[in-house]
């Protein structure tokens, strides 16, 4: 998926739907503002955003229920602006399901096939196979009014899928279900998408729902796309303050980008995963609540006063006053209201304990071959170096990943650092001295016990 649209009748890569410069106005109000995006075949795509952001309107443009004021809609590279909804290779599952109460389960699913005037010997096996797929085999003669909300939703999905669409559009179909059933259906929808091997385009305002099911998330606000990416990219690397605030909980503070991979705020410097900013450029820093460790005040890079502690089941949610700004911190260990605590990047304290009094001494060099590929050179390593791994494409073990880690630790470990000053994350990278040879080894920072010996 991307912001570039297919042009003309040429099919680019495996794009199945392309929207180009779509404009939609309702009563003089701009709903979609020159929106452009591509949807790839066999992908689970979710439009995510607050109410009124334009996500359902975008879905209805694809379905053909809304004709845009301007712009083009391409399907398999063909402009389908003049193609009516019933002739498009898409089907829609609505929030209210739109089932026929006077028809039983079998006839609801068979409805679209009967409109095509297919013979009963063709309809029956298709309907029974689809009911088997959604887990409703044996419910053929059941009245719609005798079904639970989850069962009705499965009937609506079966009715849409039995026509074998290339794209299934789902407009907040889980909104009417209770929390437990909604979570079950999230997994069920993902399973169906994999088994049917077709494209799902899903609309929701529920962030957890989008992160759970999607291959690609499109975050929208006020008729514009704010960010497109994988759930991991959207959560870990929000493009702007809106995305950071809308996707999960965030602490957003003003900082200064000192240089690549180093940001300062609150009078302290912190390793980060970003680069490409101007030296000393003002930035907004996003700190997720789960990326903060609570440590003694003397060991923290920042200190704060606990104002409120709320038990959330799997963790405690703490509201902490840090230099006059309220921070949100998630931890399995609860502090007490009124307690002064230290804050540190997650994992730092655990690795300090594990490494004890190891010293870091590092000399790193890199060079490139004629094709521009990175060649690792010798590393003078006395003991251990553990650094925070960068996210996204760099976390896949590629040479680019190694290069970025090298660039980061060159600055971090430019001189001896007492007490193993390290910057781990859930994705950690260890650089080990293996008989004089350098060995890159991934590890989980949280699994390292106190006093661990690295071999």
Residue pairs with C-beta under 8 A, 6 or more apart in sequence:
1 37
1 38
1 39
1 40
1 43
1 45
1 216
1 218
1 228
2 37
2 38
2 228
3 36
3 37
3 38
3 225
3 228
4 12
4 36
4 38
5 18
5 19
5 20
5 21
5 36
5 37
5 38
5 72
5 74
6 12
6 15
6 18
6 20
6 38
6 74
6 77
7 20
8 77
9 74
9 77
9 78
9 79
10 77
11 76
11 77
12 18
12 38
12 77
13 40
14 40
14 41
14 42
15 38
15 39
15 40
15 41
15 74
15 77
16 39
16 40
16 41
16 75
16 76
16 166
16 167
16 199
17 38
17 39
17 62
17 73
17 74
17 75
17 167
17 199
17 201
18 37
18 38
18 39
18 72
18 73
18 74
18 77
19 35
19 36
19 37
19 38
19 58
19 61
19 62
19 71
19 72
19 73
19 74
20 36
20 71
20 72
20 73
20 74
21 34
21 35
21 36
21 70
21 71
21 72
22 32
22 34
22 35
22 36
22 58
22 61
22 68
22 70
22 71
22 72
22 73
23 30
23 32
23 33
23 34
23 35
23 68
23 69
23 70
23 71
24 30
24 31
24 32
24 54
24 57
24 61
24 66
24 68
24 69
24 223
25 31
25 69
30 223
31 54
31 57
31 223
32 54
32 57
32 58
32 61
32 68
32 223
33 222
33 223
33 224
34 71
35 54
35 58
35 71
35 223
35 224
35 225
36 71
37 218
37 225
37 228
39 45
39 167
39 199
39 201
40 199
40 216
41 166
41 199
42 197
42 198
42 199
43 199
43 200
43 215
43 216
44 190
44 193
44 199
44 200
44 202
44 213
44 214
44 215
44 216
45 199
45 200
45 201
45 202
45 214
45 215
45 216
45 217
45 218
46 201
46 202
46 203
46 204
46 209
46 210
46 213
46 214
46 216
46 217
46 218
47 55
47 56
47 58
47 59
47 201
47 202
47 203
47 204
47 218
47 220
48 55
48 204
48 205
48 207
48 210
48 217
48 218
48 219
48 220
48 246
48 247
49 55
49 205
49 219
49 220
49 221
49 226
49 246
50 205
50 221
50 246
51 205
52 222
53 220
53 221
53 222
53 223
54 220
54 222
54 223
54 224
55 203
55 205
55 218
55 220
56 171
56 172
56 203
57 66
58 220
59 92
59 169
59 171
59 201
59 203
60 66
61 67
61 68
61 73
62 73
62 90
62 167
62 169
62 201
63 85
63 88
63 90
63 92
63 169
64 80
64 83
64 84
64 85
64 88
64 90
65 85
67 81
72 79
72 81
73 79
73 80
73 81
74 80
75 83
75 88
75 89
75 90
75 166
76 166
80 88
89 165
89 166
89 167
90 165
90 166
90 167
90 168
90 169
91 112
91 160
91 161
91 163
91 165
91 167
91 168
91 169
92 160
92 168
92 169
92 170
92 171
93 153
93 156
93 157
93 160
93 168
93 169
93 170
93 171
93 173
94 156
94 171
94 173
95 171
95 172
95 173
95 175
95 176
96 176
97 152
97 153
97 155
97 156
97 173
98 156
99 108
99 144
99 152
99 155
99 156
99 159
100 107
100 108
100 111
100 144
101 143
101 144
101 145
103 111
103 144
104 140
104 141
104 142
104 143
104 144
105 131
105 136
105 139
105 140
105 141
105 142
105 143
105 144
105 147
105 155
106 127
106 131
106 140
106 141
108 144
108 155
108 159
109 127
109 130
109 131
109 155
109 158
109 159
109 162
110 123
110 127
110 162
111 159
112 159
112 162
112 163
113 122
113 123
113 126
113 127
113 162
113 163
114 123
126 162
127 140
127 158
127 162
128 137
128 140
130 158
130 161
130 162
131 137
131 139
131 140
131 158
133 158
133 161
133 192
133 195
133 196
134 154
134 155
134 157
134 158
134 161
134 188
134 192
135 154
135 188
136 151
136 154
136 155
136 158
139 147
139 151
144 152
144 155
147 155
148 181
149 176
149 177
149 178
149 181
150 177
150 181
150 184
150 185
153 173
153 174
153 177
153 185
154 188
156 173
157 168
157 173
157 189
157 192
160 168
161 168
161 192
161 196
165 198
166 198
166 199
167 198
167 199
167 200
167 201
168 193
168 196
168 198
168 199
168 200
168 201
169 201
169 203
170 189
170 200
170 201
170 202
170 203
171 203
172 203
172 204
172 205
173 185
174 182
174 185
174 186
174 204
174 206
174 209
177 185
182 209
183 212
186 209
186 212
186 213
187 212
189 200
189 202
189 213
190 212
190 213
193 200
202 210
202 213
202 214
204 210
207 246
207 247
207 248
210 217
210 231
211 217
211 231
211 234
211 235
211 247
212 231
214 230
214 231
215 230
216 228
216 229
216 230
217 227
217 228
217 229
217 230
217 231
217 234
218 225
218 227
218 228
219 225
219 226
219 227
219 228
219 234
219 242
219 243
219 246
219 247
220 226
221 242
221 246
226 239
226 240
226 242
226 243
227 234
227 238
227 239
227 240
227 243
229 237
232 391
232 392
233 391
233 392
234 243
234 247
235 247
235 248
235 288
236 391
236 392
237 273
237 391
237 392
238 244
238 247
238 250
238 286
241 252
241 284
244 250
244 252
244 284
244 286
245 252
248 288
249 288
249 289
249 328
249 330
250 286
250 287
250 288
250 289
250 328
251 286
251 287
251 288
251 289
251 292
251 327
251 328
252 284
252 285
252 286
252 287
253 265
253 266
253 284
253 285
253 287
253 325
254 265
254 282
254 283
254 284
254 285
255 263
255 264
255 265
255 282
255 283
255 284
255 285
256 263
256 264
256 265
256 280
256 281
256 282
256 283
257 263
257 274
257 277
257 278
257 279
257 280
257 281
257 282
257 283
258 264
258 269
258 279
258 280
259 279
259 411
260 274
260 275
260 276
260 277
260 407
261 271
261 272
261 273
261 274
261 275
261 407
261 408
261 411
262 269
262 270
262 271
262 272
262 411
263 269
263 270
263 272
263 274
263 283
263 285
264 270
265 285
266 301
266 302
266 322
266 323
268 301
268 302
270 285
270 301
270 345
271 345
271 387
271 388
271 408
271 412
271 423
272 285
273 388
273 390
273 391
274 283
277 283
287 327
289 317
289 327
289 328
289 329
289 330
290 315
290 330
290 346
291 345
291 346
291 425
292 327
292 329
292 331
292 343
292 344
292 345
292 346
293 331
293 343
293 344
293 345
293 346
293 347
293 348
293 349
293 350
294 318
294 329
294 331
294 333
294 335
294 341
294 342
294 343
295 341
295 342
295 343
295 344
295 348
295 349
296 341
296 342
297 303
297 340
297 341
297 342
298 342
299 342
299 344
299 349
299 352
300 341
300 342
300 343
300 344
301 342
301 343
301 344
301 345
302 322
302 323
302 342
302 343
303 322
303 340
303 341
303 342
303 343
304 320
304 321
304 322
304 323
304 327
304 340
304 341
304 343
305 320
305 321
305 338
305 339
305 340
305 341
306 318
306 319
306 320
306 335
306 336
306 337
306 338
306 339
306 340
306 341
307 319
307 320
307 321
307 326
307 337
308 318
308 319
308 337
309 316
309 317
309 318
309 319
309 334
309 335
309 336
309 337
310 316
310 317
310 318
310 319
311 317
311 334
312 330
314 332
315 330
315 331
315 332
316 330
316 331
316 332
316 333
316 334
317 328
317 329
317 330
318 328
318 329
318 330
318 331
318 334
318 335
319 326
319 327
319 328
320 326
320 327
320 328
320 329
320 341
320 343
321 327
322 343
327 343
329 343
335 341
345 388
345 423
346 424
346 425
347 422
347 424
347 425
347 428
347 445
347 446
348 422
348 423
348 424
350 445
350 446
350 448
351 386
351 420
351 422
351 424
351 445
351 448
352 419
352 420
352 422
353 450
353 451
354 448
354 449
354 450
354 451
354 452
355 384
355 386
355 419
355 420
355 422
355 452
356 420
356 451
357 418
357 419
357 420
358 383
358 384
358 420
359 382
359 383
359 416
359 417
359 418
359 420
360 383
360 384
360 385
360 413
360 416
360 417
360 420
360 421
360 422
361 380
361 381
361 382
361 383
361 413
361 416
362 379
362 380
362 381
362 385
362 409
362 410
362 413
362 431
363 379
363 380
364 377
364 379
364 406
364 409
364 410
365 377
365 378
366 374
366 375
366 376
366 377
366 403
366 406
367 374
367 375
367 377
368 374
368 375
369 375
373 399
374 399
374 400
374 402
374 403
376 402
376 406
376 438
378 438
379 431
379 438
381 431
381 432
381 433
381 438
382 433
383 433
383 454
384 420
384 430
384 431
384 432
384 433
384 454
385 409
385 413
385 422
385 430
385 431
386 420
386 422
386 424
386 428
386 429
386 430
386 431
386 443
386 445
387 405
387 408
387 409
387 412
387 413
387 422
387 423
387 424
387 429
387 431
388 408
388 422
388 423
388 424
388 425
388 428
388 429
389 395
389 401
389 405
389 425
389 427
389 428
389 429
389 442
390 401
390 404
390 405
390 408
391 427
393 400
393 401
394 400
394 401
394 404
394 405
395 401
395 427
397 442
402 440
405 429
409 431
412 421
412 423
424 445
425 445
426 444
426 445
426 446
427 442
428 442
428 443
428 444
428 445
429 440
429 441
429 442
429 443
430 440
430 441
430 442
430 443
430 454
431 438
431 439
431 440
431 441
432 438
432 439
432 440
432 441
432 454
433 439
